[in-house]
Amino acid sequence: MRVRLAISNILWSLVLVACFSAHAEDALNRDIHEEVLLLKVSAHDLNGVETEGEITITTFRPDGDGPFPLVVISHGRDTKTRAQMGRSRFESAARYFVRKGFAVAVPTRLGYGPTAALGDPETNGSKCSSARYEAALEASSSQIAATVKRLRQEPWVAPDRLLLVGQSVGGISTVAATALKIPGLIAAVNFAGGHGGSPDTHPGVPCNPPALEKLYGKFGKTASAPMLWVYTENDLYFNPQHSQAWHAAFTTAGGRAEYRLLPAFGTNGHLLFSTGNNLWQPMLDDWLTQFGFPRPGTLQRPAPSSFAALDDAGRVPFIKATARTEGYEKFLAANPPRAFAVSEKGNWGFATGEDDLLSRTLAFCQRKSGNPCKLYAVDNDVVWQP
């Protein structure tokens, strides 16, 4: 493994970050115990150049002491904006897994965000037709393994119950990580995994497809856990012809993977993991049951109640008069999809938009205080149950 976890205090660095800037992305969500760790790692690019630095690992976990099963979620890659990338969090996915009882770790790998200036160990070269991926995937998958190794030191992590999930480059990195035989790995999920894609210059067709197919076959020879692969008909990075060929190469070599090709999603199905939570969360609930994770993470819409008329703002419980004006009246003025939530401590929150609506609404209500919230209204229905 080229990512080194040094033992000495000089090369080991683990810091709980207590203070952050005022940017919204840096606000920690108390209700899901969000914390940030820094871990010193190193990796080599395709030319053998070493990059060394501290990667950020964002963690979330349920209430209680655990130990909880661990899921590591791996992000994708945008070569044009990797320096501007913020702390990777995948909040909607993280909240889903916390509801299922998982602890969650989301590393921001070397070459992205604050470490972009140090180097780019995940580059595939400068020429598309001869793109090389092996070093890039060794770098990314090794950082996944490094993240797992570190998180296993936490008393709230169950070391023998590990799930890996990744999207895009994070997806193929997750496939590569299954070939590392990480102890305790139970299953892994690849959302739209691949490398070298560009919807602008060569939509649907990655750079040097034969090299990728060969690597998928290599990973299949030593993959140690069953996988679910999720792709869409209109993925503008990797079209079905290529993802199906990769799956065939992986399984022919001995890997175990169920391939699901979903219908077209939005204008670019490659974004399903980030913006299609309503589609993949129920599917993943069903798939993970076979591995001993039956608790649902998908939120179900409550049935309408007869508590009050929707436009009777005075009946909304717990919140102050100013909150009725600032919050509930704005909720009423918004077009569906919309939802509003309150807590017994007087916190409130509302959200609009279809994807992951209920989870986002509850998050806005409880993320700062940590106080549990309940849905009061969804779309045109009051759903409150006293």
C-alpha positions in Angstrom: 0.0 0.0 0.0 1.5 3.3 -1.1 -0.4 5.4 1.3 1.7 5.2 4.5 0.3 5.4 8.0 3.4 6.4 9.9 3.7 5.3 13.5 5.7 8.1 15.0 4.2 11.4 16.2 6.0 13.2 13.4 4.3 11.2 10.6 1.1 10.4 12.4 -1.4 13.3 12.7 -4.8 13.0 14.0 -6.5 16.2 15.1 -10.1 16.8 16.1 -10.9 20.2 14.5 -12.8 22.3 17.0 -13.0 25.6 15.2 -14.0 26.3 11.7 -14.7 29.3 9.5 -18.2 30.8 9.3 -18.9 29.2 6.0 -22.0 27.1 6.0 -20.2 24.0 4.7 -18.0 24.1 7.8 -20.9 24.2 10.4 -21.0 21.0 12.3 -24.3 19.2 12.7 -24.8 18.4 16.3 -27.8 16.1 15.8 -25.7 13.6 13.9 -22.5 14.1 15.9 -20.5 15.6 13.0 -16.7 15.8 13.7 -13.7 16.5 11.5 -10.4 14.6 11.7 -7.1 15.2 9.9 -5.0 12.2 8.9 -1.5 12.4 7.4 -1.0 10.2 4.4 1.1 10.0 1.2 0.6 8.6 -2.3 2.5 8.4 -5.6 1.2 9.5 -9.0 1.7 7.7 -12.3 5.2 9.3 -12.6 6.2 8.1 -9.2 6.0 11.6 -7.7 5.0 11.5 -4.0 2.3 13.7 -2.5 2.1 13.9 1.3 -0.3 15.8 3.4 -3.2 15.8 5.8 -6.5 14.6 4.5 -9.8 15.7 6.0 -12.1 13.0 7.3 -15.7 14.0 8.2 -17.4 11.6 10.5 -21.1 11.3 11.6 -22.7 8.8 14.0 -25.9 7.9 15.7 -26.7 8.7 19.3 -25.2 6.4 21.9 -21.9 4.7 22.5 -22.0 2.1 19.7 -20.2 0.2 18.5 -21.7 1.0 15.1 -21.0 -0.5 11.7 -18.9 1.8 9.6 -19.5 3.1 6.1 -16.8 5.0 4.2 -18.2 7.2 1.4 -15.8 8.2 -1.4 -16.2 11.3 -3.6 -15.7 11.8 -7.3 -13.3 14.0 -9.3 -13.5 17.3 -11.2 -10.1 18.1 -12.6 -11.1 21.7 -13.3 -12.4 22.5 -9.8 -10.5 20.1 -7.5 -8.7 23.0 -5.8 -12.0 24.7 -5.0 -13.5 21.6 -3.6 -14.7 22.0 0.0 -14.8 19.4 2.7 -16.6 16.3 1.3 -19.6 15.5 3.4 -22.5 13.9 1.4 -24.9 15.1 4.1 -28.0 13.5 2.7 -26.3 10.1 2.3 -24.7 10.5 5.7 -28.0 11.1 7.4 -29.5 8.1 5.6 -26.8 5.8 6.9 -27.0 7.3 10.4 -30.7 6.5 10.4 -29.7 2.9 9.5 -27.4 2.8 12.6 -24.1 3.4 10.8 -21.1 5.5 11.7 -20.0 7.4 8.6 -16.6 8.5 7.4 -16.1 10.8 4.4 -12.5 11.4 3.5 -11.5 14.3 1.2 -8.5 12.7 -0.6 -5.1 14.0 -1.5 -5.2 16.4 -4.4 -8.5 18.0 -3.6 -9.4 21.2 -1.7 -6.7 22.3 0.7 -4.3 19.6 -0.6 -4.7 20.3 -4.3 -1.6 22.5 -4.4 0.5 19.6 -3.0 0.0 17.4 -6.1 -2.5 15.3 -8.0 -1.9 11.6 -7.3 -5.1 10.7 -9.1 -4.2 12.2 -12.5 -4.4 9.8 -15.5 -2.0 11.7 -17.6 -2.2 14.5 -20.2 -3.3 12.4 -23.2 -6.8 11.0 -23.2 -6.1 8.1 -25.7 -3.2 6.8 -23.5 -4.7 7.5 -20.1 -3.2 5.5 -17.3 -5.3 4.7 -14.2 -3.5 2.2 -12.0 -1.5 4.6 -9.9 -4.5 6.9 -9.5 -6.6 4.0 -8.2 -3.9 2.7 -6.0 -3.7 6.2 -4.4 -7.4 6.6 -3.9 -8.1 3.0 -2.7 -5.2 3.1 -0.3 -6.6 6.2 1.3 -9.9 4.4 1.8 -8.0 1.6 3.5 -6.1 4.2 5.6 -9.4 5.8 6.6 -10.8 2.5 7.7 -7.7 1.7 9.7 -7.9 4.9 11.6 -11.6 4.8 12.3 -11.3 1.4 13.7 -9.4 2.9 16.6 -12.6 4.6 17.8 -14.6 2.8 20.5 -17.8 3.6 18.7 -16.8 1.7 15.5 -17.5 -2.0 15.1 -14.3 -3.3 13.4 -15.9 -6.3 11.8 -18.8 -4.6 10.1 -17.6 -2.4 7.2 -19.4 -1.1 4.2 -17.8 0.9 1.4 -19.7 3.3 -0.9 -18.4 5.5 -3.7 -19.6 7.7 -6.5 -17.8 8.3 -9.9 -14.1 8.1 -9.4 -15.0 7.3 -5.8 -17.0 4.4 -7.2 -14.2 2.8 -9.1 -11.9 3.5 -6.1 -14.4 1.6 -4.0 -14.2 -1.3 -6.4 -10.4 -1.1 -6.2 -10.6 -1.1 -2.4 -12.5 -4.4 -2.3 -9.5 -6.0 -4.0 -7.3 -4.9 -1.0 -9.0 -7.5 1.2 -9.7 -5.0 4.0 -10.6 -6.9 7.2 -14.2 -6.8 8.2 -15.5 -5.7 4.8 -19.1 -7.0 4.4 -20.3 -5.3 1.2 -19.6 -2.4 -1.2 -21.6 -0.2 -3.5 -20.4 1.5 -6.7 -22.5 4.4 -7.9 -21.6 5.4 -11.5 -18.0 4.3 -11.0 -15.3 5.1 -13.6 -12.4 7.4 -14.4 -11.5 9.7 -17.3 -15.0 10.8 -18.3 -16.0 14.2 -19.6 -19.6 15.2 -20.6 -18.2 18.2 -22.5 -15.4 16.8 -24.7 -16.3 13.1 -25.0 -19.7 12.5 -23.5 -20.4 8.9 -22.3 -17.0 7.6 -23.4 -14.1 7.6 -21.0 -10.5 8.1 -21.9 -8.7 4.8 -23.0 -11.6 2.4 -22.2 -9.5 -0.8 -22.7 -7.3 0.3 -19.8 -10.3 0.6 -17.5 -11.7 -2.7 -18.6 -8.4 -4.4 -17.8 -8.3 -2.8 -14.4 -11.8 -3.9 -13.5 -10.8 -7.4 -14.4 -7.7 -7.2 -12.2 -9.8 -6.0 -9.3 -12.3 -8.8 -9.8 -9.6 -11.4 -9.2 -9.0 -10.5 -5.6 -12.3 -8.6 -4.6 -13.3 -9.8 -1.2 -16.9 -8.7 -0.8 -20.1 -8.7 -2.8 -21.0 -5.5 -4.5 -23.9 -3.5 -5.9 -23.2 -1.5 -9.1 -25.7 1.3 -9.9 -25.6 3.1 -13.3 -28.2 5.0 -15.4 -29.2 5.0 -19.0 -28.1 8.7 -19.4 -24.8 8.8 -17.6 -22.9 11.5 -19.6 -19.5 10.3 -18.2 -19.8 6.5 -18.7 -22.5 5.2 -20.9 -24.1 1.7 -20.4 -21.9 0.1 -23.0 -18.8 0.8 -20.9 -20.2 0.1 -17.5 -21.7 -3.2 -18.7 -18.3 -4.2 -20.1 -16.6 -3.3 -16.8 -19.1 -5.4 -14.9 -18.5 -8.3 -17.2 -14.7 -8.0 -16.8 -15.0 -7.8 -13.0 -17.4 -10.8 -12.6 -15.6 -13.0 -15.2 -12.5 -12.6 -13.2 -14.2 -13.7 -10.1 -15.7 -10.6 -8.5 -19.3 -10.7 -7.2 -21.4 -7.8 -8.3 -25.0 -7.2 -9.0 -25.4 -4.7 -11.9 -28.4 -2.4 -12.0 -29.1 0.0 -14.9 -31.7 2.5 -13.9 -33.7 4.6 -16.4 -32.6 8.1 -17.4 -32.4 10.4 -14.4 -32.5 14.2 -15.0 -30.3 15.5 -17.6 -27.3 13.5 -16.5 -27.8 10.3 -14.6 -24.2 10.4 -13.3 -25.5 12.7 -10.6 -28.0 10.1 -9.1 -26.1 9.6 -5.9 -26.1 13.3 -5.0 -29.5 14.4 -6.3 -31.5 11.2 -6.6 -31.8 10.1 -2.9 -35.4 9.3 -3.3 -34.5 6.7 -5.8 -31.5 5.0 -4.4 -32.2 5.0 -0.7 -35.1 2.6 -0.8 -33.2 0.4 -3.2 -30.2 0.3 -0.9 -32.4 -0.5 2.1 -33.6 -3.6 0.3 -30.2 -4.7 -0.9 -28.5 -4.2 2.5 -31.0 -6.4 4.4 -29.3 -9.6 3.2 -26.1 -8.5 5.0 -27.7 -8.0 8.4 -28.6 -4.3 8.0 -32.5 -4.4 8.1 -33.1 -1.0 9.7 -34.6 1.3 7.1 -32.8 4.6 6.4 -35.5 5.9 4.0 -37.9 8.3 5.6 -41.6 7.6 4.9 -44.0 10.5 4.4 -46.4 10.6 7.4 -50.2 10.4 6.7 -52.3 13.5 6.9 -53.7 14.3 10.4 -56.7 16.3 11.5 -54.7 18.4 13.9 -55.3 21.7 12.2 -55.9 23.5 8.9 -52.8 24.0 7.0 -53.1 27.8 6.9 -53.8 28.1 10.7 -50.4 29.3 11.7 -51.6 29.8 15.3 -51.9 26.1 15.8 -48.3 25.3 15.0 -46.9 24.0 18.4 -43.9 25.1 20.4 -42.6 27.9 18.2 -42.6 31.6 19.0 -44.7 34.2 17.2 -41.7 35.5 15.3 -41.0 32.0 14.1 -44.5 31.8 12.7 -43.8 34.9 10.7 -40.3 34.1 9.7 -40.8 30.4 9.2 -44.2 29.0 8.8 -45.6 31.9 6.8 -42.7 31.5 4.4 -43.4 27.7 4.2 -47.0 28.5 3.3 -45.9 30.9 0.6 -43.6 28.3 -1.0 -44.8 26.0 -3.7 -44.8 22.2 -3.1 -42.8 20.1 -2.7 -42.3 21.6 0.8 -42.2 20.5 4.4 -42.0 22.1 7.9 -40.8 20.7 11.2 -40.7 21.7 14.8 -39.2 20.6 18.1 -40.5 20.7 21.6 -37.7 23.2 22.4 -39.0 25.7 19.9 -36.7 24.9 17.0 -38.1 24.9 13.5 -37.1 24.4 9.9 -38.5 24.1 6.4 -37.3 23.0 3.1 -38.5 22.9 -0.5 -37.6 20.7 -3.5 -38.4 17.1 -4.2 -35.2 15.2 -3.5 -34.6 14.1 0.1 -37.2 16.7 1.3 -38.2 15.1 4.6 -34.6 14.5 5.7 -33.5 18.0 4.7 -36.4 19.6 6.6 -35.6 17.7 9.8 -31.9 18.6 9.4 -32.6 22.3 9.1 -34.7 22.0 12.3 -32.3 20.1 14.5 -28.8 20.4 13.2 -27.7 23.3 15.4 -29.4 22.4 18.7 -29.4 18.7 18.4 -32.9 18.6 19.7 -35.1 16.0 17.9 -37.7 17.5 15.5 -40.9 16.1 14.0 -42.6 17.0 10.8 -45.6 19.3 11.1 -46.7 19.7 7.5 -45.8 18.3 4.1 -46.9 19.9 0.9 -50.6 20.7 1.5 -51.2 18.5 4.5 -50.7 18.9 8.2 -49.2 15.6 9.4 -48.6 16.5 13.1 -49.4 13.9 15.6 -49.4 15.3 19.2 
